[in-house]
Amino acid sequence: MEEHERLTVGRVAELSGASVRMLHHYDRIGLVRPSARTSAGYRAYSAGDVERLREVLAFRRLGFGLREIADLVDDPAADTAARLRRLRGLLVEQRDRTAAMVAAIDRELEGRAMGIRTTPEEQLKVLGARLYERIGLDYPATRRTEPRIAARIQQALGDARTVLNVGAGTGSYEPADREVIAVEPSAVMRAQRPAGAAPCVAANAERLPFPDDAFDAAMAVSTVHHWPDPIAGLREMRRVARRVVVFTYDADTPGWLDRFWLTRDYLPEFGALLADRPSLADMARAIGGRAEPVPVPWDCADGFFEAHWRRPEAYLDERVRRAVSVWTRVGARAERRAVDGLRADLDSGRWAERNRELAALDSAELGLRLLVG
Ligand SMILES: C[S@@+](CC[C@H](N)C(=O)[O-])C[C@H]1O[C@@H](n2cnc3c(N)ncnc32)[C@H](O)[C@@H]1O
């Protein structure tokens, strides 16, 4: 082992922000032992020890107890990459949960300013907030099947007779002419599925409760970016179905934030939300598929983030924004700044001047993609 790969306790504490006392404690209880020695004979952490310590510290930060952590890092069923994916998933979940809590508190503060008191029940709900439990009730107001995108999905499903719809939400895009089973983790979303919609199972994409090859096809629409571990979820879809169809977007092409005036001029924070998502190529690889562009029609019926690219006034409407998780995840301050800026530019004619070429387009290439594998 190279000398520079061995780190003393003091150096590890300095780099990681953990205290020397804590590191000694982990050593004493056998959780992470510095197994190497420096050339001067001091005990030191090898590269492998550091890898283990990093996991321990991250799980600690997530609030796990030391005994649970010992089980997690010693899990013989998981290799390093699998353990990192699990850790990453937990961190993403925590981030989204925090965003949902911040949004709930903002709303409570606004209510209080107007003299509206929250009930004890509502106060407790803030702590348990999960993104779609929080925003799910606003979803159906503007989110529905866009027939031209539905046609592309239908075509990609080919002759599949049985279809699994993962992250199904309220049931948009579920083909009526095939046998469909839906998977949706949010109780709020499941409760809003219309009468007669396909049966729906409460589960996550990352662990689908079905045997191998149980379906002819599996589809996932506008949902993969919410999964704590997209690659694991896509592999699960591949496992349970012969064909996989995923509607998502490409955030890899350099300068992609400039593709859409909303992210370019008003909400660059969108970039940070996607910074740690797997690349489109990695997602395509996980299902063994290819990516096809999906242009967004100017009058798109499904109110997803990019849908109103030629109808900018729509973004001033609170209902439109609440049905798109991006606006909750960027936080109230960024949302307010973006909306105020857009309103001012619409009033002054600056938006129209800057985006003159859009009026002539019937559809726009905004990076939306259909992955078919
Ligand atoms: C934007 S909605 C899309 C719903 C529906 N597919 C549609 O097109 O209207 C995203 C959905 O993904 C679900 N979701 C979040 N995390 C998930 C996970 N790990 N596995 C499966 N679905 C998940 C959410 O609960 C939410 O209903």
The ligand as an SDF file (V2000), in Angstrom:
LIG
                    3D

 27 29  0  0  0  0  0  0  0  0999 V2000
  -45.0060   13.2670  -11.5470 C   0  0  0  0  0  0  0  0  0  0  0  0
  -45.8310   11.8920  -10.8320 S   0  0  0  0  0  0  0  0  0  0  0  0
  -46.1890   10.9610  -12.3120 C   0  0  0  0  0  0  0  0  0  0  0  0
  -47.4220   10.1180  -12.1630 C   0  0  0  0  0  0  0  0  0  0  0  0
  -47.9200    9.4640  -13.4580 C   0  0  0  0  0  0  0  0  0  0  0  0
  -46.9590    8.4830  -13.9590 N   0  0  0  0  0  0  0  0  0  0  0  0
  -48.2510   10.5010  -14.4830 C   0  0  0  0  0  0  0  0  0  0  0  0
  -47.6390   10.4940  -15.5550 O   0  0  0  0  0  0  0  0  0  0  0  0
  -49.1220   11.3180  -14.2290 O   0  0  0  0  0  0  0  0  0  0  0  0
  -44.5190   10.9890  -10.0650 C   0  0  0  0  0  0  0  0  0  0  0  0
  -44.9870    9.7910   -9.2620 C   0  0  0  0  0  0  0  0  0  0  0  0
  -43.8580    8.9940   -8.8980 O   0  0  0  0  0  0  0  0  0  0  0  0
  -44.1380    8.4180   -7.6390 C   0  0  0  0  0  0  0  0  0  0  0  0
  -42.9010    7.9290   -7.0030 N   0  0  0  0  0  0  0  0  0  0  0  0
  -42.0540    8.5910   -6.1780 C   0  0  0  0  0  0  0  0  0  0  0  0
  -41.0640    7.7790   -5.7630 N   0  0  0  0  0  0  0  0  0  0  0  0
  -41.2680    6.5660   -6.3410 C   0  0  0  0  0  0  0  0  0  0  0  0
  -40.5890    5.3090   -6.3010 C   0  0  0  0  0  0  0  0  0  0  0  0
  -39.4730    5.1330   -5.5840 N   0  0  0  0  0  0  0  0  0  0  0  0
  -41.1060    4.2870   -7.0090 N   0  0  0  0  0  0  0  0  0  0  0  0
  -42.2210    4.4390   -7.7420 C   0  0  0  0  0  0  0  0  0  0  0  0
  -42.9040    5.6030   -7.8280 N   0  0  0  0  0  0  0  0  0  0  0  0
  -42.4410    6.6550   -7.1410 C   0  0  0  0  0  0  0  0  0  0  0  0
  -44.7920    9.5620   -6.8930 C   0  0  0  0  0  0  0  0  0  0  0  0
  -45.4850    9.1210   -5.7480 O   0  0  0  0  0  0  0  0  0  0  0  0
  -45.6770   10.1540   -7.9680 C   0  0  0  0  0  0  0  0  0  0  0  0
  -46.9640    9.6010   -7.9620 O   0  0  0  0  0  0  0  0  0  0  0  0
  1  2  1  0
  2  3  1  0
  2 10  1  0
  3  4  1  0
  4  5  1  0
  5  6  1  0
  5  7  1  0
  7  8  2  0
  7  9  1  0
 10 11  1  0
 11 12  1  0
 11 26  1  0
 12 13  1  0
 13 14  1  0
 13 24  1  0
 14 15  1  0
 14 23  1  0
 15 16  2  0
 16 17  1  0
 17 18  1  0
 17 23  2  0
 18 19  1  0
 18 20  2  0
 20 21  1  0
 21 22  2  0
 22 23  1  0
 24 25  1  0
 24 26  1  0
 26 27  1  0
M  CHG  2   2   1   9  -1
M  END
$$$$
